[in-house]
Amino acid sequence: MPRFPAPSRIKSHRIYTVWEAAEALGRHRQTIIRWIKEKGLIADRSQRPWLIRGSDLKVFLGQGRKKSRCKLNLHQLYCLGCKLPQEPDGKFADYLQTTPSSGMLSALCPDCGCIMNKMIRRADLGAVRAKIAVTVQQANPRLVFCTDAHSNVTFRDEDQTHVKTRTR
């Protein structure tokens, strides 16, 4: 489960109780209370039940998601093992084209040896090659360049009635 849920699950014009906010976000009510007491979520604590404005909750969730995001340079890949942006081991990477305009960049992490992957645009491949050595692998042409649509339907020259008939 992500650390901070999507702010789009909250209506900004609504007022939430702790229970309603927890239910809308799929979290436990104690989590919402901890956010109020320790993390700075703004709530009206003058009376029970505590009330939270939807707009304040959206801002709080947006700030949490923004803090957890990591900005990568074109030549960096994110290692899930180290939880850090890394430059590929030996500055070598492989590029496998998946669509006509983009592909998957794969490399090894220099610290833990895990495989790191990153989707990049084909247009950005030149900028990536300026920083690291990239080997372009040949993609399966059936997956990338499908020129005609294949159909599993066969048409016969017979008259078809489009009516279900029972066979016994």
C-alpha positions in Angstrom: 0.0 0.0 0.0 1.4 3.4 -0.9 2.5 5.6 2.0 0.0 8.4 1.1 -3.2 7.5 -0.8 -4.3 9.5 -3.8 -5.9 12.9 -3.0 -8.4 12.3 -5.7 -10.4 10.0 -3.3 -11.3 13.0 -1.2 -14.0 15.6 -2.0 -12.7 19.1 -1.3 -16.1 20.6 -0.5 -17.0 18.0 2.2 -16.3 17.9 5.9 -15.1 14.5 7.2 -15.0 12.9 10.6 -12.0 10.8 11.5 -14.0 7.7 10.7 -15.2 8.9 7.3 -11.7 10.0 6.3 -10.3 6.7 7.3 -13.0 4.8 5.3 -12.6 7.0 2.2 -8.8 6.5 2.2 -8.8 2.8 3.2 -6.8 3.5 6.4 -7.4 2.8 10.1 -8.9 5.6 12.1 -5.8 5.6 14.4 -3.7 6.5 11.3 -5.8 9.6 10.7 -5.6 10.5 14.4 -1.8 10.1 14.2 -1.7 12.4 11.1 -3.6 15.0 13.1 -1.5 14.8 16.2 2.0 14.2 14.8 2.1 15.0 11.1 0.3 18.3 11.0 -3.1 17.4 9.4 -5.4 20.4 10.2 -8.6 19.4 12.0 -11.1 21.1 14.3 -10.3 19.4 17.7 -12.5 21.8 19.8 -15.3 19.2 20.0 -16.0 15.6 19.3 -16.0 14.1 16.7 -13.0 15.8 15.2 -13.8 17.4 11.9 -11.5 17.6 8.9 -12.1 19.8 5.9 -11.8 17.9 2.6 -9.6 20.7 1.1 -7.1 20.4 4.1 -7.0 16.6 3.7 -6.3 16.9 0.0 -3.5 19.4 0.6 -2.0 17.1 3.3 -2.1 14.1 1.0 -0.6 16.0 -1.9 2.3 17.2 0.2 3.0 13.7 1.4 3.0 12.2 -2.1 5.2 15.1 -3.3 7.8 14.4 -0.6 8.0 10.7 -1.5 8.5 11.3 -5.2 12.0 11.1 -6.6 13.2 13.1 -9.6 15.5 11.1 -11.9 17.9 12.4 -14.6 17.5 10.8 -18.0 20.6 8.5 -17.4 19.5 7.4 -13.9 17.3 4.5 -13.0 15.5 3.8 -9.7 16.7 0.8 -7.8 13.9 -0.8 -5.8 16.4 -2.7 -3.6 18.4 0.4 -2.5 15.4 2.8 -2.8 17.7 5.3 -4.5 18.2 6.7 -8.0 21.3 5.0 -9.4 23.5 5.3 -12.4 23.9 1.9 -14.1 26.8 -0.4 -13.1 29.7 0.2 -15.5 27.5 2.8 -17.3 26.0 0.1 -19.4 22.3 -0.4 -20.2 20.1 -2.3 -22.6 17.2 -0.7 -24.5 14.3 -2.8 -25.7 11.7 -1.1 -27.9 8.2 -1.9 -26.7 6.1 0.6 -28.8 7.0 2.6 -31.8 7.7 5.7 -29.7 9.1 4.2 -26.4 11.0 1.4 -24.8 12.4 -0.2 -21.7 15.9 0.7 -20.4 17.4 -2.0 -18.2 20.6 -2.1 -16.2 22.2 -3.5 -13.1 22.5 -1.5 -9.8 26.1 -0.8 -8.9 25.4 -1.3 -5.1 23.1 -4.3 -4.8 23.2 -5.9 -8.3 19.4 -5.8 -8.8 18.0 -5.2 -12.2 16.6 -1.7 -12.7 14.1 -0.8 -15.3 12.8 2.5 -16.7 10.5 3.4 -19.6 11.9 6.1 -21.8 10.9 7.7 -25.1 12.8 6.7 -28.2 13.5 10.4 -28.8 15.4 10.6 -25.5 17.7 7.7 -26.4 20.3 10.0 -27.9 20.5 12.1 -24.7 20.9 8.9 -22.6 23.6 7.6 -24.9 25.6 10.8 -24.3 25.9 9.7 -20.6 25.9 5.9 -20.6 26.6 3.2 -23.2 23.2 1.8 -24.4 22.8 -1.5 -26.4 19.7 -1.5 -28.5 18.1 -4.9 -28.6 15.9 -5.9 -31.5 12.2 -6.0 -30.5 9.8 -8.6 -31.6 8.3 -7.0 -34.8 4.9 -8.6 -34.2 4.6 -6.7 -30.9 5.9 -3.4 -32.0 4.8 -3.0 -35.6 1.4 -4.7 -36.2 0.4 -3.5 -39.7 -2.8 -5.4 -40.2 -5.4 -6.5 -37.6 -5.8 -10.2 -37.4 -9.2 -11.6 -36.8 -10.2 -15.0 -35.4 -13.5 -14.7 -37.3 -13.9 -16.7 -40.5 -16.5 -15.7 -43.0 -18.3 -18.2 -45.2 -20.1 -17.7 -48.4 -23.2 -19.4 -46.9 -26.3 -17.5 -45.8 -26.2 -16.8 -42.2 -29.4 -16.1 -40.3 -28.0 -14.7 -37.0 -30.7 -16.6 -35.2 -29.9 -19.1 -32.5 -31.2 -22.6 -33.4 -31.5 -25.4 -31.0 -29.8 -28.6 -31.9 -30.7 -31.9 -30.2 
